[in-house]
Amino acid sequence: MKVVITGSIAYDYLMSFPGKISDQFIEGAIEHVSLSFLVDSMKRQRGGTATNIAFTMGLLGGNPHVLATAGIDFGDYRTWLESHGVNTDAIIEIEDEFCASFFCTTDTSQNQIASFYPGAMGHAAMLSIAELAPDADLVIVSPTAPDAMEKYAQECRDHSIDFIFDPSQQTIRFNGDQLLHGLDGSRLLTVNEYEFGLIMDKTGLSEAEILGRTKGVLITKGSKGSLLRIDGEEHFIPTVTPYKVVEPTGAGDAFRAGLMRGMQLGLPWSICGRMGALAATYVLESFGTQNHKYDSAEFVTRYRHNFDDQGALDTLLKPTN
């Protein structure tokens, strides 16, 4: 199965605030916020939704293909991805633009405030799945330029390609019609609990009505686990307890990667979800979105330790052509 990952390519500027962001807000003065946070540290990391997902899927042997736009500062990043099993043939570099930039401040309670500059990502709609990846079996439409996300979802429908709609942080940007356009006919809608509430509010649809327009919904709920409703079944996906929690950025992207690797292998949905949960935990245990390390054998060992499902991932140990 050829998996194509669309979304942003970015550099992350990750900062740590030695307090609670919520303590800085004054009750009754929320309409006039003017805050500056003195942070303890800042690190520049490789990021972006498409490349985060692809990196983890590459670790799991999935040979993912990324379709996205990048800037003139992408050279070393391309080499990094290719060295970790990611196909970059459909990543197009834009002249006179830099890669997108994500600025994120995390407090001691793992709450975050972030800003995003699109850069080269703003040109993503110039790309076409039909032209660059017509043989795709599964596409994930993850956050990038809104017009590109709408285009990719429509192309998948037009060419009968299974796709996952992953609006994530763009849920705030989209209106109800745009959200419906993205999720209509999708194989799966993937969101966190808050984003799902936003979608229901913006579209005016109930959960049952949303499930009538997509074949499945994955709702991640942080430490409370995840809920996967698909093909008329409901699967609760428990979390995997991390050895330590270092930084949460990118955990959701890794979850999608683990889930899609399971789909690629044709595994049952409950196992796909558990693969996602474990992949997300590895990200929690490291700083940055692409600094975790493992091979398929290590991943399988930890999976079996947490889920006591001895034969579930035997196919993961076989390379994907």
C-alpha positions in Angstrom: 0.0 0.0 0.0 1.4 3.4 -1.0 0.8 6.0 1.7 1.1 9.7 0.7 1.3 12.2 3.5 0.3 15.8 2.8 0.7 18.7 5.2 3.3 21.2 6.4 7.1 21.1 6.4 8.4 23.4 9.1 11.0 24.2 11.7 9.8 24.3 15.3 11.0 26.8 17.8 10.2 25.2 21.1 10.3 27.2 24.3 9.8 26.3 28.0 8.0 28.6 30.4 8.8 27.9 34.1 5.2 28.5 35.3 1.6 28.1 34.4 0.3 30.0 31.4 -3.2 30.0 32.9 -1.9 31.9 36.0 -1.0 34.9 33.7 -4.6 35.6 32.7 -6.6 38.1 34.8 -10.3 37.3 35.3 -12.5 39.8 33.5 -9.7 41.2 31.4 -9.4 38.5 28.7 -10.5 41.0 26.0 -7.4 43.1 26.6 -4.6 40.5 26.8 -1.0 41.7 26.3 1.4 39.1 27.6 5.1 38.4 27.2 6.6 35.2 28.5 10.3 35.0 29.6 11.2 31.5 28.7 14.0 29.3 30.1 15.1 27.7 26.9 14.6 27.6 23.1 15.5 24.9 20.7 15.1 24.8 16.9 13.8 21.4 15.8 12.6 19.8 12.5 8.8 19.8 12.4 5.7 20.2 10.3 2.8 17.8 10.3 3.6 16.0 7.1 7.2 15.4 8.0 6.5 14.5 11.6 4.1 11.8 10.5 6.4 10.6 7.8 9.4 10.4 10.1 7.6 8.1 12.5 6.1 6.0 9.8 9.6 5.7 8.3 10.9 4.3 11.6 8.2 1.7 11.4 9.2 0.6 7.9 6.3 2.1 6.0 8.2 3.9 3.2 5.9 6.9 3.3 5.8 9.5 0.4 5.5 13.2 1.4 3.7 15.6 -0.9 4.4 19.2 0.2 6.2 22.4 -0.5 9.4 23.4 1.3 11.7 26.4 1.4 15.2 27.2 0.3 16.4 26.0 3.8 15.2 22.4 3.2 18.4 20.8 1.9 19.7 19.2 5.1 16.1 18.3 6.1 15.6 16.4 2.9 18.7 14.4 3.6 17.5 13.7 7.2 14.2 12.4 6.0 15.6 10.2 3.3 18.0 8.6 5.8 15.0 7.6 7.9 13.1 5.9 5.2 11.0 8.7 3.8 10.4 9.3 0.1 10.8 13.0 -0.8 10.3 12.9 -4.5 7.1 14.9 -4.3 8.5 17.6 -2.0 8.9 20.8 -4.1 11.2 23.6 -3.0 9.9 27.1 -3.5 12.4 29.8 -4.6 12.8 32.9 -2.3 10.8 31.3 0.5 11.8 29.7 3.8 10.1 26.7 5.3 7.2 27.3 7.6 8.0 28.2 11.2 6.2 27.0 14.4 6.8 29.0 17.6 5.5 27.1 20.7 5.8 27.9 24.4 5.0 25.0 26.8 4.4 25.5 30.6 5.0 23.2 33.5 1.5 21.7 33.1 2.2 20.9 29.4 -0.2 23.6 28.3 0.9 25.5 25.2 0.6 28.7 23.3 1.8 28.7 19.7 2.0 30.7 16.5 2.7 29.5 13.0 4.2 31.3 10.0 3.4 29.6 6.7 6.3 30.5 4.5 6.7 28.0 1.6 3.7 26.1 2.9 1.5 28.9 1.5 2.2 27.5 -2.0 1.0 24.0 -1.2 -2.1 24.3 -3.4 0.1 24.4 -6.5 0.7 20.7 -6.0 -1.6 18.0 -7.2 -2.0 14.4 -6.0 -3.3 13.4 -9.4 0.0 14.6 -11.0 2.6 13.7 -8.3 1.0 10.7 -6.7 -1.7 9.2 -8.9 -1.0 5.7 -7.6 -1.6 6.5 -4.0 -3.6 4.0 -2.0 -4.1 6.1 1.1 -3.6 9.8 1.6 -3.7 11.8 4.8 -4.8 15.4 4.5 -3.1 17.0 7.5 -2.7 20.7 8.3 -1.2 22.9 5.6 -2.5 25.8 3.6 -6.3 25.7 3.8 -6.8 25.9 0.0 -4.4 23.0 -0.4 -6.3 20.8 2.1 -9.6 21.5 0.3 -7.9 20.6 -3.0 -6.3 17.4 -1.8 -9.6 16.1 -0.2 -11.4 16.8 -3.5 -8.8 15.1 -5.6 -9.0 12.0 -3.4 -12.8 11.9 -3.9 -12.5 12.5 -7.6 -9.9 9.7 -8.0 -11.5 7.2 -5.5 -8.4 7.4 -3.2 -9.0 6.5 0.5 -8.1 9.5 2.6 -7.8 10.6 6.2 -8.9 14.1 7.1 -6.8 15.5 9.9 -7.7 19.2 10.4 -6.0 19.4 13.8 -4.9 23.0 14.3 -6.6 24.2 11.2 -10.0 23.3 12.8 -10.0 26.8 14.3 -9.4 28.4 10.9 -12.0 26.5 8.9 -15.7 27.3 8.9 -18.4 24.7 9.0 -18.6 24.3 5.2 -14.9 23.8 4.9 -14.9 21.2 7.6 -17.7 19.3 5.9 -15.9 19.5 2.6 -12.8 18.0 4.2 -14.5 15.1 6.0 -17.2 14.2 3.5 -16.4 10.7 2.1 -13.2 10.3 4.1 -12.0 6.9 5.4 -11.3 8.5 8.8 -11.6 11.8 10.6 -8.8 12.3 13.2 -9.1 15.0 15.8 -8.6 15.5 19.5 -11.5 15.9 21.9 -11.6 19.7 21.8 -11.3 19.8 18.0 -14.2 17.4 17.6 -16.4 19.7 19.8 -15.4 22.6 17.5 -16.4 20.6 14.4 -19.8 19.8 15.9 -20.3 23.4 16.9 -19.2 24.8 13.5 -21.1 22.3 11.3 -24.2 22.1 13.6 -24.0 18.3 13.3 -24.2 15.7 16.0 -21.6 12.9 16.4 -24.0 10.5 14.7 -24.5 12.9 11.8 -20.8 13.3 11.4 -20.3 9.5 11.3 -22.9 9.5 8.5 -20.5 11.6 6.3 -17.2 9.8 7.1 -16.5 6.1 7.5 -14.9 6.6 10.9 -13.8 9.0 13.6 -10.7 8.9 15.8 -10.9 11.1 18.9 -7.7 11.4 21.0 -8.3 12.4 24.6 -4.7 12.8 26.0 -4.1 10.8 29.1 -7.6 9.4 29.0 -6.8 7.4 25.9 -8.6 7.5 22.5 -11.8 6.4 21.0 -12.0 4.9 17.5 -15.5 4.6 15.9 -15.3 2.9 12.5 -17.1 0.3 10.4 -19.9 0.2 13.0 -17.6 -0.7 15.8 -16.2 1.2 18.7 -12.7 0.6 20.0 -11.2 2.2 23.2 -7.5 2.7 22.7 -5.6 2.9 26.1 -2.5 5.1 26.5 1.0 3.7 26.9 2.6 5.0 30.1 5.7 6.9 29.2 9.0 6.3 31.1 9.1 10.1 31.5 7.2 13.1 29.9 9.6 15.5 28.3 7.6 17.5 25.8 4.2 16.8 24.0 4.7 18.5 20.7 4.2 16.0 17.8 2.6 13.2 19.8 -0.6 13.5 17.7 1.4 13.3 14.5 3.1 10.1 15.7 -0.3 8.6 16.6 -1.4 9.1 13.1 1.8 7.5 11.8 1.4 4.4 13.9 -2.3 4.1 13.0 -1.6 4.3 9.3 1.3 1.8 9.5 -1.2 -0.6 11.0 -3.7 0.2 8.2 -0.9 -0.4 5.6 -0.3 -3.8 7.1 -4.0 -4.7 7.1 -4.2 -5.1 10.8 -7.4 -5.0 12.9 -8.5 -1.5 13.9 -7.9 -2.1 17.6 -4.2 -2.9 16.9 -3.8 0.0 14.5 -5.0 2.3 17.3 -2.6 0.7 19.8 0.3 1.2 17.4 -0.7 4.8 17.3 -0.8 5.1 21.1 2.6 3.6 21.5 4.2 5.7 18.7 2.8 8.8 20.4 4.4 7.8 23.7 7.9 7.7 22.2 7.5 11.3 21.2 6.4 12.3 24.7 9.6 10.9 26.0 11.9 13.1 23.9 12.3 16.8 23.2 11.1 17.7 19.7 9.0 15.8 17.2 11.7 13.8 15.4 14.2 12.9 18.0 12.8 9.5 19.1 14.6 6.4 17.9 13.7 2.7 17.6 13.5 0.0 15.0 10.6 -2.3 14.3 11.9 -5.1 16.6 12.1 -2.7 19.6 8.7 -1.3 18.8 7.1 -4.8 18.7 8.8 -5.8 22.0 7.4 -2.7 23.8 4.0 -3.2 22.2 3.8 -6.8 23.5 4.9 -5.7 26.9 2.1 -3.2 27.2 -0.7 -5.0 25.4 0.1 -8.7 25.9 -0.8 -9.4 22.3 2.0 -11.7 21.2 1.3 -12.4 17.6 -0.3 -9.1 16.7 2.7 -7.3 15.1 4.6 -10.2 13.5 4.0 -8.6 10.1 5.6 -5.4 11.2 8.9 -7.3 11.3 8.7 -7.9 7.6 9.9 -5.0 5.3 7.4 -3.2 3.1 8.3 -3.2 -0.6 
